[in-house]
């Protein structure tokens, strides 16, 4: 049984340090993924706006063409 006065072994400290490092790496990966998702969503919204404008322009052109007949 360990006493509270017993120093922590080097292996245990190293293991804890490794766990903290891995946790920080995973948190950084998660932040990168969240940024990538926000970027993709912004690009998707921009493409939807372009598509909407293009579809409305096309519909207006068709209506004008039909009225001119």
CHARMM-style PDB file with segment names, atoms N, HN, CA, C and O in Angstrom:
ATOM      1  N   UNK     1       0.840  -1.175   0.000  1.00  0.00      PROA
ATOM      2  CA  UNK     1       0.000   0.000   0.000  1.00  0.00      PROA
ATOM      3  C   UNK     1       0.885   1.237   0.000  1.00  0.00      PROA
ATOM      4  O   UNK     1       1.819   1.331   0.797  1.00  0.00      PROA
ATOM      5  N   UNK     2       0.601   2.190  -0.887  1.00  0.00      PROA
ATOM      6  HN  UNK     2      -0.157   2.114  -1.535  1.00  0.00      PROA
ATOM      7  CA  UNK     2       1.417   3.394  -0.996  1.00  0.00      PROA
ATOM      8  C   UNK     2       1.024   4.406   0.059  1.00  0.00      PROA
ATOM      9  O   UNK     2      -0.145   4.555   0.412  1.00  0.00      PROA
ATOM     10  N   UNK     3       2.019   5.084   0.538  1.00  0.00      PROA
ATOM     11  HN  UNK     3       2.969   4.964   0.251  1.00  0.00      PROA
ATOM     12  CA  UNK     3       1.784   6.188   1.460  1.00  0.00      PROA
ATOM     13  C   UNK     3       1.636   7.460   0.643  1.00  0.00      PROA
ATOM     14  O   UNK     3       2.174   7.531  -0.462  1.00  0.00      PROA
ATOM     15  N   UNK     4       0.939   8.452   1.135  1.00  0.00      PROA
ATOM     16  HN  UNK     4       0.503   8.394   2.032  1.00  0.00      PROA
ATOM     17  CA  UNK     4       0.785   9.722   0.423  1.00  0.00      PROA
ATOM     18  C   UNK     4       2.109  10.469   0.327  1.00  0.00      PROA
ATOM     19  O   UNK     4       2.262  11.361  -0.508  1.00  0.00      PROA
ATOM     20  N   UNK     5       3.065  10.109   1.180  1.00  0.00      PROA
ATOM     21  HN  UNK     5       2.940   9.384   1.858  1.00  0.00      PROA
ATOM     22  CA  UNK     5       4.379  10.758   1.160  1.00  0.00      PROA
ATOM     23  C   UNK     5       5.310  10.128   0.134  1.00  0.00      PROA
ATOM     24  O   UNK     5       6.381  10.672  -0.138  1.00  0.00      PROA
ATOM     25  N   UNK     6       4.928   9.007  -0.434  1.00  0.00      PROA
ATOM     26  HN  UNK     6       4.059   8.565  -0.213  1.00  0.00      PROA
ATOM     27  CA  UNK     6       5.785   8.330  -1.399  1.00  0.00      PROA
ATOM     28  C   UNK     6       5.749   9.100  -2.718  1.00  0.00      PROA
ATOM     29  O   UNK     6       4.667   9.398  -3.225  1.00  0.00      PROA
ATOM     30  N   UNK     7       6.928   9.428  -3.287  1.00  0.00      PROA
ATOM     31  HN  UNK     7       7.806   9.185  -2.876  1.00  0.00      PROA
ATOM     32  CA  UNK     7       6.932  10.153  -4.562  1.00  0.00      PROA
ATOM     33  C   UNK     7       6.358   9.296  -5.689  1.00  0.00      PROA
ATOM     34  O   UNK     7       6.465   8.070  -5.665  1.00  0.00      PROA
ATOM     35  N   UNK     8       5.754   9.951  -6.666  1.00  0.00      PROA
ATOM     36  HN  UNK     8       5.667  10.947  -6.685  1.00  0.00      PROA
ATOM     37  CA  UNK     8       5.172   9.262  -7.813  1.00  0.00      PROA
ATOM     38  C   UNK     8       6.314   8.733  -8.662  1.00  0.00      PROA
ATOM     39  O   UNK     8       7.308   9.425  -8.884  1.00  0.00      PROA
ATOM     40  N   UNK     9       6.166   7.502  -9.136  1.00  0.00      PROA
ATOM     41  HN  UNK     9       5.359   6.940  -8.956  1.00  0.00      PROA
ATOM     42  CA  UNK     9       7.241   6.911  -9.933  1.00  0.00      PROA
ATOM     43  C   UNK     9       7.365   7.626 -11.269  1.00  0.00      PROA
ATOM     44  O   UNK     9       6.414   8.242 -11.750  1.00  0.00      PROA
ATOM     45  N   UNK    10       8.549   7.536 -11.859  1.00  0.00      PROA
ATOM     46  HN  UNK    10       9.321   7.036 -11.468  1.00  0.00      PROA
ATOM     47  CA  UNK    10       8.807   8.195 -13.144  1.00  0.00      PROA
ATOM     48  C   UNK    10       7.920   7.620 -14.235  1.00  0.00      PROA
ATOM     49  O   UNK    10       7.456   8.348 -15.114  1.00  0.00      PROA
ATOM     50  N   UNK    11       7.681   6.302 -14.180  1.00  0.00      PROA
ATOM     51  HN  UNK    11       8.057   5.712 -13.466  1.00  0.00      PROA
ATOM     52  CA  UNK    11       6.835   5.671 -15.188  1.00  0.00      PROA
ATOM     53  C   UNK    11       5.410   6.190 -15.141  1.00  0.00      PROA
ATOM     54  O   UNK    11       4.793   6.429 -16.179  1.00  0.00      PROA
ATOM     55  N   UNK    12       4.901   6.359 -13.961  1.00  0.00      PROA
ATOM     56  HN  UNK    12       5.402   6.164 -13.117  1.00  0.00      PROA
ATOM     57  CA  UNK    12       3.532   6.864 -13.814  1.00  0.00      PROA
ATOM     58  C   UNK    12       3.455   8.311 -14.296  1.00  0.00      PROA
ATOM     59  O   UNK    12       2.495   8.682 -14.973  1.00  0.00      PROA
ATOM     60  N   UNK    13       4.436   9.123 -13.963  1.00  0.00      PROA
ATOM     61  HN  UNK    13       5.216   8.822 -13.414  1.00  0.00      PROA
ATOM     62  CA  UNK    13       4.453  10.517 -14.413  1.00  0.00      PROA
ATOM     63  C   UNK    13       4.549  10.584 -15.926  1.00  0.00      PROA
ATOM     64  O   UNK    13       3.880  11.394 -16.567  1.00  0.00      PROA
ATOM     65  N   UNK    14       5.386   9.726 -16.490  1.00  0.00      PROA
ATOM     66  HN  UNK    14       5.929   9.068 -15.969  1.00  0.00      PROA
ATOM     67  CA  UNK    14       5.541   9.691 -17.945  1.00  0.00      PROA
ATOM     68  C   UNK    14       4.243   9.272 -18.610  1.00  0.00      PROA
ATOM     69  O   UNK    14       3.863   9.830 -19.639  1.00  0.00      PROA
ATOM     70  N   UNK    15       3.562   8.294 -18.032  1.00  0.00      PROA
ATOM     71  HN  UNK    15       3.871   7.841 -17.196  1.00  0.00      PROA
ATOM     72  CA  UNK    15       2.292   7.816 -18.567  1.00  0.00      PROA
ATOM     73  C   UNK    15       1.242   8.923 -18.516  1.00  0.00      PROA
ATOM     74  O   UNK    15       0.490   9.118 -19.472  1.00  0.00      PROA
ATOM     75  N   UNK    16       1.194   9.640 -17.409  1.00  0.00      PROA
ATOM     76  HN  UNK    16       1.805   9.482 -16.633  1.00  0.00      PROA
ATOM     77  CA  UNK    16       0.236  10.739 -17.289  1.00  0.00      PROA
ATOM     78  C   UNK    16       0.552  11.826 -18.309  1.00  0.00      PROA
ATOM     79  O   UNK    16      -0.349  12.392 -18.928  1.00  0.00      PROA
ATOM     80  N   UNK    17       1.835  12.107 -18.475  1.00  0.00      PROA
ATOM     81  HN  UNK    17       2.566  11.647 -17.972  1.00  0.00      PROA
ATOM     82  CA  UNK    17       2.245  13.126 -19.446  1.00  0.00      PROA
ATOM     83  C   UNK    17       1.854  12.712 -20.860  1.00  0.00      PROA
ATOM     84  O   UNK    17       1.397  13.529 -21.659  1.00  0.00      PROA
ATOM     85  N   UNK    18       2.042  11.432 -21.151  1.00  0.00      PROA
ATOM     86  HN  UNK    18       2.414  10.769 -20.502  1.00  0.00      PROA
ATOM     87  CA  UNK    18       1.672  10.901 -22.470  1.00  0.00      PROA
ATOM     88  C   UNK    18       0.160  11.014 -22.677  1.00  0.00      PROA
ATOM     89  O   UNK    18      -0.290  11.382 -23.762  1.00  0.00      PROA
ATOM     90  N   UNK    19      -0.622  10.702 -21.645  1.00  0.00      PROA
ATOM     91  HN  UNK    19      -0.256  10.404 -20.764  1.00  0.00      PROA
ATOM     92  CA  UNK    19      -2.087  10.811 -21.749  1.00  0.00      PROA
ATOM     93  C   UNK    19      -2.516  12.254 -21.994  1.00  0.00      PROA
ATOM     94  O   UNK    19      -3.408  12.517 -22.800  1.00  0.00      PROA
ATOM     95  N   UNK    20      -1.881  13.173 -21.299  1.00  0.00      PROA
ATOM     96  HN  UNK    20      -1.157  12.959 -20.644  1.00  0.00      PROA
ATOM     97  CA  UNK    20      -2.205  14.595 -21.479  1.00  0.00      PROA
ATOM     98  C   UNK    20      -1.835  15.037 -22.888  1.00  0.00      PROA
ATOM     99  O   UNK    20      -2.597  15.757 -23.534  1.00  0.00      PROA
ATOM    100  N   UNK    21      -0.668  14.609 -23.369  1.00  0.00      PROA
ATOM    101  HN  UNK    21      -0.049  14.024 -22.845  1.00  0.00      PROA
ATOM    102  CA  UNK    21      -0.227  14.960 -24.726  1.00  0.00      PROA
ATOM    103  C   UNK    21      -1.200  14.409 -25.760  1.00  0.00      PROA
ATOM    104  O   UNK    21      -1.591  15.114 -26.690  1.00  0.00      PROA
ATOM    105  N   UNK    22      -1.588  13.149 -25.595  1.00  0.00      PROA
ATOM    106  HN  UNK    22      -1.270  12.576 -24.840  1.00  0.00      PROA
ATOM    107  CA  UNK    22      -2.546  12.543 -26.529  1.00  0.00      PROA
ATOM    108  C   UNK    22      -3.885  13.259 -26.480  1.00  0.00      PROA
ATOM    109  O   UNK    22      -4.521  13.470 -27.513  1.00  0.00      PROA
ATOM    110  N   UNK    23      -4.310  13.629 -25.288  1.00  0.00      PROA
ATOM    111  HN  UNK    23      -3.794  13.457 -24.449  1.00  0.00      PROA
ATOM    112  CA  UNK    23      -5.576  14.356 -25.146  1.00  0.00      PROA
ATOM    113  C   UNK    23      -5.501  15.700 -25.885  1.00  0.00      PROA
ATOM    114  O   UNK    23      -6.438  16.081 -26.585  1.00  0.00      PROA
ATOM    115  N   UNK    24      -4.396  16.402 -25.725  1.00  0.00      PROA
ATOM    116  HN  UNK    24      -3.634  16.092 -25.155  1.00  0.00      PROA
ATOM    117  CA  UNK    24      -4.236  17.699 -26.392  1.00  0.00      PROA
ATOM    118  C   UNK    24      -4.200  17.525 -27.912  1.00  0.00      PROA
ATOM    119  O   UNK    24      -4.774  18.334 -28.641  1.00  0.00      PROA
ATOM    120  N   UNK    25      -3.533  16.479 -28.390  1.00  0.00      PROA
ATOM    121  HN  UNK    25      -3.067  15.821 -27.798  1.00  0.00      PROA
ATOM    122  CA  UNK    25      -3.509  16.201 -29.836  1.00  0.00      PROA
ATOM    123  C   UNK    25      -4.919  15.944 -30.349  1.00  0.00      PROA
ATOM    124  O   UNK    25      -5.312  16.449 -31.401  1.00  0.00      PROA
ATOM    125  N   UNK    26      -5.679  15.148 -29.587  1.00  0.00      PROA
ATOM    126  HN  UNK    26      -5.359  14.738 -28.733  1.00  0.00      PROA
ATOM    127  CA  UNK    26      -7.058  14.847 -29.991  1.00  0.00      PROA
ATOM    128  C   UNK    26      -7.924  16.105 -29.971  1.00  0.00      PROA
ATOM    129  O   UNK    26      -8.777  16.281 -30.841  1.00  0.00      PROA
ATOM    130  N   UNK    27      -7.716  16.973 -28.992  1.00  0.00      PROA
ATOM    131  HN  UNK    27      -7.023  16.830 -28.285  1.00  0.00      PROA
ATOM    132  CA  UNK    27      -8.479  18.225 -28.926  1.00  0.00      PROA
ATOM    133  C   UNK    27      -8.138  19.113 -30.128  1.00  0.00      PROA
ATOM    134  O   UNK    27      -9.022  19.754 -30.696  1.00  0.00      PROA
ATOM    135  N   UNK    28      -6.871  19.150 -30.511  1.00  0.00      PROA
ATOM    136  HN  UNK    28      -6.153  18.630 -30.049  1.00  0.00      PROA
ATOM    137  CA  UNK    28      -6.462  19.932 -31.677  1.00  0.00      PROA
ATOM    138  C   UNK    28      -7.081  19.359 -32.952  1.00  0.00      PROA
ATOM    139  O   UNK    28      -7.532  20.109 -33.818  1.00  0.00      PROA
ATOM    140  N   UNK    29      -7.102  18.033 -33.064  1.00  0.00      PROA
ATOM    141  HN  UNK    29      -6.736  17.424 -32.360  1.00  0.00      PROA
ATOM    142  CA  UNK    29      -7.733  17.394 -34.229  1.00  0.00      PROA
ATOM    143  C   UNK    29      -9.218  17.742 -34.275  1.00  0.00      PROA
ATOM    144  O   UNK    29      -9.763  18.036 -35.339  1.00  0.00      PROA
ATOM    145  N   UNK    30      -9.861  17.706 -33.122  1.00  0.00      PROA
ATOM    146  HN  UNK    30      -9.419  17.468 -32.258  1.00  0.00      PROA
ATOM    147  CA  UNK    30     -11.285  18.030 -33.049  1.00  0.00      PROA
ATOM    148  C   UNK    30     -11.537  19.475 -33.479  1.00  0.00      PROA
ATOM    149  O   UNK    30     -12.477  19.750 -34.225  1.00  0.00      PROA
ATOM    150  N   UNK    31     -10.695  20.396 -33.005  1.00  0.00      PROA
ATOM    151  HN  UNK    31      -9.932  20.172 -32.399  1.00  0.00      PROA
ATOM    152  CA  UNK    31     -10.826  21.793 -33.406  1.00  0.00      PROA
ATOM    153  C   UNK    31     -10.624  21.947 -34.912  1.00  0.00      PROA
ATOM    154  O   UNK    31     -11.340  22.713 -35.559  1.00  0.00      PROA
ATOM    155  N   UNK    32      -9.653  21.224 -35.475  1.00  0.00      PROA
ATOM    156  HN  UNK    32      -9.071  20.602 -34.950  1.00  0.00      PROA
ATOM    157  CA  UNK    32      -9.421  21.266 -36.920  1.00  0.00      PROA
ATOM    158  C   UNK    32     -10.637  20.750 -37.684  1.00  0.00      PROA
ATOM    159  O   UNK    32     -11.029  21.320 -38.702  1.00  0.00      PROA
ATOM    160  N   UNK    33     -11.231  19.660 -37.182  1.00  0.00      PROA
ATOM    161  HN  UNK    33     -10.912  19.197 -36.355  1.00  0.00      PROA
ATOM    162  CA  UNK    33     -12.411  19.092 -37.842  1.00  0.00      PROA
ATOM    163  C   UNK    33     -13.597  20.053 -37.780  1.00  0.00      PROA
ATOM    164  O   UNK    33     -14.327  20.212 -38.759  1.00  0.00      PROA
ATOM    165  N   UNK    34     -13.784  20.694 -36.618  1.00  0.00      PROA
ATOM    166  HN  UNK    34     -13.191  20.564 -35.823  1.00  0.00      PROA
ATOM    167  CA  UNK    34     -14.880  21.661 -36.486  1.00  0.00      PROA
ATOM    168  C   UNK    34     -14.689  22.826 -37.440  1.00  0.00      PROA
ATOM    169  O   UNK    34     -15.652  23.296 -38.045  1.00  0.00      PROA
ATOM    170  N   UNK    35     -13.445  23.304 -37.582  1.00  0.00      PROA
ATOM    171  HN  UNK    35     -12.662  22.922 -37.090  1.00  0.00      PROA
ATOM    172  CA  UNK    35     -13.162  24.384 -38.517  1.00  0.00      PROA
ATOM    173  C   UNK    35     -13.454  23.940 -39.946  1.00  0.00      PROA
ATOM    174  O   UNK    35     -14.054  24.688 -40.718  1.00  0.00      PROA
ATOM    175  N   UNK    36     -13.031  22.723 -40.305  1.00  0.00      PROA
ATOM    176  HN  UNK    36     -12.544  22.115 -39.679  1.00  0.00      PROA
ATOM    177  CA  UNK    36     -13.249  22.191 -41.649  1.00  0.00      PROA
ATOM    178  C   UNK    36     -14.742  22.070 -41.941  1.00  0.00      PROA
ATOM    179  O   UNK    36     -15.185  22.373 -43.049  1.00  0.00      PROA
ATOM    180  N   UNK    37     -15.512  21.630 -40.958  1.00  0.00      PROA
ATOM    181  HN  UNK    37     -15.152  21.384 -40.058  1.00  0.00      PROA
ATOM    182  CA  UNK    37     -16.968  21.518 -41.137  1.00  0.00      PROA
ATOM    183  C   UNK    37     -17.591  22.896 -41.340  1.00  0.00      PROA
ATOM    184  O   UNK    37     -18.452  23.062 -42.204  1.00  0.00      PROA
ATOM    185  N   UNK    38     -17.163  23.891 -40.548  1.00  0.00      PROA
ATOM    186  HN  UNK    38     -16.464  23.756 -39.846  1.00  0.00      PROA
ATOM    187  CA  UNK    38     -17.688  25.257 -40.735  1.00  0.00      PROA
ATOM    188  C   UNK    38     -17.333  25.778 -42.121  1.00  0.00      PROA
ATOM    189  O   UNK    38     -18.149  26.435 -42.767  1.00  0.00      PROA
ATOM    190  N   UNK    39     -16.124  25.491 -42.579  1.00  0.00      PROA
ATOM    191  HN  UNK    39     -15.460  24.957 -42.055  1.00  0.00      PROA
ATOM    192  CA  UNK    39     -15.685  25.933 -43.910  1.00  0.00      PROA
ATOM    193  C   UNK    39     -16.538  25.286 -45.005  1.00  0.00      PROA
ATOM    194  O   UNK    39     -16.973  25.958 -45.940  1.00  0.00      PROA
ATOM    195  N   UNK    40     -16.770  23.988 -44.882  1.00  0.00      PROA
ATOM    196  HN  UNK    40     -16.416  23.442 -44.122  1.00  0.00      PROA
ATOM    197  CA  UNK    40     -17.588  23.279 -45.874  1.00  0.00      PROA
ATOM    198  C   UNK    40     -19.019  23.819 -45.865  1.00  0.00      PROA
ATOM    199  O   UNK    40     -19.613  24.011 -46.926  1.00  0.00      PROA
ATOM    200  N   UNK    41     -19.571  24.062 -44.689  1.00  0.00      PROA
ATOM    201  HN  UNK    41     -19.089  23.906 -43.827  1.00  0.00      PROA
ATOM    202  CA  UNK    41     -20.940  24.599 -44.606  1.00  0.00      PROA
ATOM    203  C   UNK    41     -21.025  25.978 -45.246  1.00  0.00      PROA
ATOM    204  O   UNK    41     -22.004  26.284 -45.927  1.00  0.00      PROA
ATOM    205  N   UNK    42     -20.010  26.816 -45.037  1.00  0.00      PROA
ATOM    206  HN  UNK    42     -19.215  26.568 -44.484  1.00  0.00      PROA
ATOM    207  CA  UNK    42     -20.009  28.147 -45.652  1.00  0.00      PROA
ATOM    208  C   UNK    42     -19.931  28.025 -47.174  1.00  0.00      PROA
ATOM    209  O   UNK    42     -20.615  28.753 -47.893  1.00  0.00      PROA
ATOM    210  N   UNK    43     -19.102  27.111 -47.660  1.00  0.00      PROA
ATOM    211  HN  UNK    43     -18.547  26.520 -47.075  1.00  0.00      PROA
ATOM    212  CA  UNK    43     -18.990  26.907 -49.109  1.00  0.00      PROA
ATOM    213  C   UNK    43     -20.296  26.365 -49.678  1.00  0.00      PROA
ATOM    214  O   UNK    43     -20.710  26.748 -50.773  1.00  0.00      PROA
ATOM    215  N   UNK    44     -20.943  25.472 -48.930  1.00  0.00      PROA
ATOM    216  HN  UNK    44     -20.607  25.161 -48.041  1.00  0.00      PROA
ATOM    217  CA  UNK    44     -22.230  24.912 -49.373  1.00  0.00      PROA
ATOM    218  C   UNK    44     -23.271  26.016 -49.482  1.00  0.00      PROA
ATOM    219  O   UNK    44     -24.006  26.085 -50.467  1.00  0.00      PROA
ATOM    220  N   UNK    45     -23.335  26.883 -48.469  1.00  0.00      PROA
ATOM    221  HN  UNK    45     -22.738  26.827 -47.668  1.00  0.00      PROA
ATOM    222  CA  UNK    45     -24.290  27.989 -48.500  1.00  0.00      PROA
ATOM    223  C   UNK    45     -24.023  28.913 -49.689  1.00  0.00      PROA
ATOM    224  O   UNK    45     -24.956  29.374 -50.346  1.00  0.00      PROA
ATOM    225  N   UNK    46     -22.750  29.179 -49.957  1.00  0.00      PROA
ATOM    226  HN  UNK    46     -21.992  28.805 -49.423  1.00  0.00      PROA
ATOM    227  CA  UNK    46     -22.409  30.041 -51.098  1.00  0.00      PROA
ATOM    228  C   UNK    46     -22.838  29.384 -52.406  1.00  0.00      PROA
ATOM    229  O   UNK    46     -23.367  30.058 -53.290  1.00  0.00      PROA
ATOM    230  N   UNK    47     -22.621  28.094 -52.539  1.00  0.00      PROA
ATOM    231  HN  UNK    47     -22.192  27.546 -51.821  1.00  0.00      PROA
ATOM    232  CA  UNK    47     -23.038  27.389 -53.760  1.00  0.00      PROA
ATOM    233  C   UNK    47     -24.557  27.384 -53.898  1.00  0.00      PROA
ATOM    234  O   UNK    47     -25.078  27.523 -55.004  1.00  0.00      PROA
ATOM    235  N   UNK    48     -25.268  27.226 -52.786  1.00  0.00      PROA
ATOM    236  HN  UNK    48     -24.844  27.114 -51.887  1.00  0.00      PROA
ATOM    237  CA  UNK    48     -26.732  27.275 -52.837  1.00  0.00      PROA
ATOM    238  C   UNK    48     -27.215  28.649 -53.299  1.00  0.00      PROA
ATOM    239  O   UNK    48     -28.160  28.743 -54.081  1.00  0.00      PROA
ATOM    240  N   UNK    49     -26.563  29.725 -52.813  1.00  0.00      PROA
ATOM    241  HN  UNK    49     -25.795  29.649 -52.177  1.00  0.00      PROA
ATOM    242  CA  UNK    49     -26.943  31.075 -53.249  1.00  0.00      PROA
ATOM    243  C   UNK    49     -26.693  31.249 -54.742  1.00  0.00      PROA
ATOM    244  O   UNK    49     -27.519  31.824 -55.452  1.00  0.00      PROA
ATOM    245  N   UNK    50     -25.551  30.751 -55.216  1.00  0.00      PROA
ATOM    246  HN  UNK    50     -24.880  30.285 -54.639  1.00  0.00      PROA
ATOM    247  CA  UNK    50     -25.234  30.850 -56.645  1.00  0.00      PROA
ATOM    248  C   UNK    50     -26.248  30.060 -57.455  1.00  0.00      PROA
ATOM    249  O   UNK    50     -26.734  30.538 -58.480  1.00  0.00      PROA
ATOM    250  N   UNK    51     -26.570  28.856 -57.004  1.00  0.00      PROA
ATOM    251  HN  UNK    51     -26.175  28.468 -56.171  1.00  0.00      PROA
ATOM    252  CA  UNK    51     -27.545  28.021 -57.698  1.00  0.00      PROA
ATOM    253  C   UNK    51     -28.911  28.688 -57.714  1.00  0.00      PROA
ATOM    254  O   UNK    51     -29.603  28.669 -58.731  1.00  0.00      PROA
ATOM    255  N   UNK    52     -29.298  29.275 -56.593  1.00  0.00      PROA
ATOM    256  HN  UNK    52     -28.735  29.291 -55.767  1.00  0.00      PROA
ATOM    257  CA  UNK    52     -30.585  29.958 -56.507  1.00  0.00      PROA
ATOM    258  C   UNK    52     -30.645  31.132 -57.482  1.00  0.00      PROA
ATOM    259  O   UNK    52     -31.647  31.318 -58.173  1.00  0.00      PROA
ATOM    260  N   UNK    53     -29.580  31.916 -57.537  1.00  0.00      PROA
ATOM    261  HN  UNK    53     -28.767  31.764 -56.975  1.00  0.00      PROA
ATOM    262  CA  UNK    53     -29.524  33.048 -58.474  1.00  0.00      PROA
ATOM    263  C   UNK    53     -29.583  32.546 -59.902  1.00  0.00      PROA
ATOM    264  O   UNK    53     -30.293  33.108 -60.737  1.00  0.00      PROA
ATOM    265  N   UNK    54     -28.833  31.481 -60.185  1.00  0.00      PROA
ATOM    266  HN  UNK    54     -28.257  31.025 -59.507  1.00  0.00      PROA
ATOM    267  CA  UNK    54     -28.806  30.927 -61.539  1.00  0.00      PROA
ATOM    268  C   UNK    54     -30.172  30.385 -61.938  1.00  0.00      PROA
ATOM    269  O   UNK    54     -30.617  30.583 -63.068  1.00  0.00      PROA
ATOM    270  N   UNK    55     -30.840  29.699 -61.008  1.00  0.00      PROA
ATOM    271  HN  UNK    55     -30.479  29.538 -60.089  1.00  0.00      PROA
ATOM    272  CA  UNK    55     -32.163  29.151 -61.320  1.00  0.00      PROA
ATOM    273  C   UNK    55     -33.170  30.270 -61.544  1.00  0.00      PROA
ATOM    274  O   UNK    55     -33.996  30.182 -62.453  1.00  0.00      PROA
ATOM    275  N   UNK    56     -33.115  31.321 -60.731  1.00  0.00      PROA
ATOM    276  HN  UNK    56     -32.444  31.392 -59.993  1.00  0.00      PROA
ATOM    277  CA  UNK    56     -34.036  32.442 -60.904  1.00  0.00      PROA
ATOM    278  C   UNK    56     -33.766  33.166 -62.218  1.00  0.00      PROA
ATOM    279  O   UNK    56     -34.699  33.572 -62.910  1.00  0.00      PROA
ATOM    280  N   UNK    57     -32.501  33.325 -62.556  1.00  0.00      PROA
ATOM    281  HN  UNK    57     -31.743  32.995 -61.993  1.00  0.00      PROA
ATOM    282  CA  UNK    57     -32.147  33.963 -63.830  1.00  0.00      PROA
ATOM    283  C   UNK    57     -32.671  33.130 -64.987  1.00  0.00      PROA
ATOM    284  O   UNK    57     -33.225  33.667 -65.946  1.00  0.00      PROA
ATOM    285  N   UNK    58     -32.495  31.806 -64.896  1.00  0.00      PROA
ATOM    286  HN  UNK    58     -32.045  31.369 -64.116  1.00  0.00      PROA
ATOM    287  CA  UNK    58     -32.956  30.910 -65.941  1.00  0.00      PROA
ATOM    288  C   UNK    58     -34.477  30.970 -66.065  1.00  0.00      PROA
ATOM    289  O   UNK    58     -35.009  30.998 -67.175  1.00  0.00      PROA
ATOM    290  N   UNK    59     -35.180  30.990 -64.924  1.00  0.00      PROA
ATOM    291  HN  UNK    59     -34.747  30.967 -64.023  1.00  0.00      PROA
ATOM    292  CA  UNK    59     -36.642  31.065 -64.958  1.00  0.00      PROA
ATOM    293  C   UNK    59     -37.097  32.397 -65.561  1.00  0.00      PROA
ATOM    294  O   UNK    59     -38.033  32.431 -66.359  1.00  0.00      PROA
ATOM    295  N   UNK    60     -36.440  33.480 -65.184  1.00  0.00      PROA
ATOM    296  HN  UNK    60     -35.679  33.452 -64.536  1.00  0.00      PROA
ATOM    297  CA  UNK    60     -36.802  34.781 -65.746  1.00  0.00      PROA
ATOM    298  C   UNK    60     -36.568  34.801 -67.246  1.00  0.00      PROA
ATOM    299  O   UNK    60     -37.373  35.366 -67.986  1.00  0.00      PROA
ATOM    300  N   UNK    61     -35.489  34.199 -67.706  1.00  0.00      PROA
ATOM    301  HN  UNK    61     -34.835  33.739 -67.104  1.00  0.00      PROA
ATOM    302  CA  UNK    61     -35.203  34.138 -69.132  1.00  0.00      PROA
ATOM    303  C   UNK    61     -36.283  33.342 -69.851  1.00  0.00      PROA
ATOM    304  O   UNK    61     -36.753  33.739 -70.917  1.00  0.00      PROA
ATOM    305  N   UNK    62     -36.674  32.213 -69.259  1.00  0.00      PROA
ATOM    306  HN  UNK    62     -36.292  31.890 -68.393  1.00  0.00      PROA
ATOM    307  CA  UNK    62     -37.710  31.379 -69.882  1.00  0.00      PROA
ATOM    308  C   UNK    62     -39.045  32.126 -69.938  1.00  0.00      PROA
ATOM    309  O   UNK    62     -39.752  32.062 -70.943  1.00  0.00      PROA
ATOM    310  N   UNK    63     -39.390  32.841 -68.848  1.00  0.00      PROA
ATOM    311  HN  UNK    63     -38.816  32.893 -68.032  1.00  0.00      PROA
ATOM    312  CA  UNK    63     -40.648  33.576 -68.838  1.00  0.00      PROA
ATOM    313  C   UNK    63     -40.625  34.667 -69.910  1.00  0.00      PROA
ATOM    314  O   UNK    63     -41.615  34.860 -70.615  1.00  0.00      PROA
ATOM    315  N   UNK    64     -39.524  35.366 -70.036  1.00  0.00      PROA
ATOM    316  HN  UNK    64     -38.719  35.209 -69.463  1.00  0.00      PROA
ATOM    317  CA  UNK    64     -39.410  36.408 -71.048  1.00  0.00      PROA
ATOM    318  C   UNK    64     -39.522  35.792 -72.442  1.00  0.00      PROA
ATOM    319  O   UNK    64     -40.178  36.359 -73.317  1.00  0.00      PROA
ATOM    320  N   UNK    65     -38.902  34.660 -72.652  1.00  0.00      PROA
ATOM    321  HN  UNK    65     -38.369  34.200 -71.942  1.00  0.00      PROA
ATOM    322  CA  UNK    65     -38.931  34.010 -73.950  1.00  0.00      PROA
ATOM    323  C   UNK    65     -40.345  33.558 -74.287  1.00  0.00      PROA
ATOM    324  O   UNK    65     -40.780  33.673 -75.433  1.00  0.00      PROA
ATOM    325  N   UNK    66     -41.073  33.036 -73.275  1.00  0.00      PROA
ATOM    326  HN  UNK    66     -40.719  32.943 -72.345  1.00  0.00      PROA
ATOM    327  CA  UNK    66     -42.452  32.573 -73.510  1.00  0.00      PROA
ATOM    328  C   UNK    66     -43.342  33.779 -73.809  1.00  0.00      PROA
ATOM    329  O   UNK    66     -44.198  33.701 -74.690  1.00  0.00      PROA
ATOM    330  N   UNK    67     -43.159  34.897 -73.092  1.00  0.00      PROA
ATOM    331  HN  UNK    67     -42.463  34.960 -72.376  1.00  0.00      PROA
ATOM    332  CA  UNK    67     -44.014  36.074 -73.308  1.00  0.00      PROA
ATOM    333  C   UNK    67     -43.754  36.693 -74.681  1.00  0.00      PROA
ATOM    334  O   UNK    67     -44.662  37.271 -75.278  1.00  0.00      PROA
ATOM    335  N   UNK    68     -42.556  36.582 -75.174  1.00  0.00      PROA
ATOM    336  HN  UNK    68     -41.819  36.113 -74.689  1.00  0.00      PROA
ATOM    337  CA  UNK    68     -42.223  37.182 -76.477  1.00  0.00      PROA
ATOM    338  C   UNK    68     -42.813  36.392 -77.630  1.00  0.00      PROA
ATOM    339  O   UNK    68     -42.965  36.930 -78.727  1.00  0.00      PROA
ATOM    340  N   UNK    69     -43.150  35.126 -77.408  1.00  0.00      PROA
ATOM    341  HN  UNK    69     -43.027  34.689 -76.517  1.00  0.00      PROA
ATOM    342  CA  UNK    69     -43.691  34.281 -78.489  1.00  0.00      PROA
ATOM    343  C   UNK    69     -45.023  34.749 -78.873  1.00  0.00      PROA
ATOM    344  OT1 UNK    69     -45.647  34.173 -79.763  1.00  0.00      PROA
TER     345      UNK     69
END
